[in-house]
Amino acid sequence: MRLLKAMLIAPLAALPAMVMAALLRGWTLDGARVPFFLVHLSFAYAAALVFGLPLHLLLRRAGRDEPWIYGVLGCVIGAVVAATAEARTTLQPADWIASVLAGGLGGLMFRALAGVATLAQESRPAIPG
């Protein structure tokens, strides 16, 4: 259940970075920009599913739960998403920064929401207390 919650909520951490990119472009935040945010949110959810979930499962199996790992890997995922977008259009520096920042925030949010119990910890019986 925690993993599902993390998959649904963590990509929303991209919103502050997208707002920052829009403001750096000089855009006003009005209803005309809603499609921009929806398209970018779809990229955030796709990246979480394609890259984030498998990496989380690998880290969990390895027993690695340090927040910095999730943040750094999230930044890398954000850079991959920006590079993918760059192949189709020219991105401004603010877009790259926002994408990397969004990935890092998403990774940290995912770790906080999903929890990081390793498989070994899950298989141990709970100690009544």
C-alpha positions in Angstrom: 0.0 0.0 0.0 2.8 2.4 0.8 4.4 1.7 -2.6 1.2 2.5 -4.4 0.9 5.7 -2.4 4.5 6.7 -3.3 3.8 6.0 -7.0 0.7 8.2 -7.0 2.1 11.1 -4.9 5.8 11.3 -5.5 5.6 12.5 -9.1 3.6 15.5 -7.9 6.9 16.8 -6.3 7.7 17.9 -9.9 5.1 20.7 -9.7 7.2 23.2 -7.8 10.1 22.7 -10.2 7.7 23.2 -13.2 6.3 26.4 -11.6 9.9 27.6 -11.2 10.7 26.9 -14.9 7.5 28.6 -16.0 8.4 31.7 -13.9 12.0 31.8 -15.2 10.6 31.8 -18.7 8.6 34.9 -17.8 5.2 33.1 -18.1 2.2 34.1 -16.0 0.6 31.2 -14.3 -2.9 31.2 -15.8 -5.2 28.7 -17.2 -3.4 28.7 -20.6 -0.5 26.9 -19.0 -2.5 23.9 -17.7 -1.6 21.8 -20.8 2.1 22.5 -20.1 1.8 21.2 -16.6 -0.3 18.2 -17.6 2.2 17.1 -20.2 5.1 17.4 -17.8 3.3 15.6 -15.1 2.7 12.7 -17.5 6.5 12.6 -18.0 7.0 12.5 -14.2 4.6 9.6 -13.8 6.1 7.7 -16.7 9.6 8.2 -15.4 8.6 7.1 -11.9 7.1 3.9 -13.4 9.8 3.1 -15.9 12.9 4.1 -13.9 12.0 4.9 -10.3 10.1 1.8 -9.4 12.7 -0.7 -10.7 15.5 1.3 -9.0 13.6 1.4 -5.7 13.1 -2.4 -5.9 16.9 -2.9 -6.6 17.8 -0.6 -3.8 15.4 -2.4 -1.4 16.9 -5.7 -2.4 20.4 -4.4 -1.7 19.3 -3.0 1.6 20.3 0.6 0.6 17.9 3.2 2.0 20.0 6.4 2.3 18.0 9.4 1.3 20.9 10.8 -0.7 20.8 7.8 -3.0 17.2 8.4 -3.8 17.9 12.1 -4.4 20.8 11.6 -6.7 19.1 8.9 -8.7 16.0 11.1 -9.0 18.2 13.9 -10.4 19.7 11.4 -12.9 16.2 10.3 -13.9 15.2 14.0 -14.3 18.3 14.5 -16.6 17.3 11.5 -18.7 13.8 12.9 -19.0 15.2 16.3 -20.1 17.5 14.6 -22.6 14.6 12.7 -24.0 12.6 16.0 -24.4 15.7 17.7 -25.9 15.7 15.2 -28.7 12.3 16.5 -29.7 12.6 20.2 -28.9 15.1 22.7 -27.7 15.1 23.2 -24.0 16.1 26.3 -22.2 18.6 26.0 -19.3 15.7 26.6 -16.9 13.9 23.5 -18.2 17.0 21.4 -17.6 17.4 22.7 -14.1 13.7 22.2 -13.4 13.8 18.6 -14.7 16.8 17.6 -12.6 15.3 19.4 -9.5 12.0 17.7 -10.1 13.6 14.3 -10.3 15.6 14.8 -7.1 12.5 16.0 -5.2 10.5 13.1 -6.6 13.1 10.6 -5.5 13.2 12.0 -2.0 9.4 12.1 -1.8 9.2 8.5 -3.1 11.7 7.3 -0.4 9.7 9.1 2.3 6.4 7.7 1.2 7.3 4.2 0.2 9.4 3.4 3.2 12.6 1.5 2.9 12.3 -1.8 4.7 14.6 -4.3 3.1 13.3 -7.8 2.2 15.2 -9.2 5.2 13.4 -6.8 7.5 10.0 -7.7 6.0 10.5 -11.4 6.5 11.3 -11.1 10.2 8.3 -11.6 12.6 7.2 -8.6 14.5 8.3 -8.5 18.1 5.3 -8.0 20.4 5.7 -5.1 22.6 
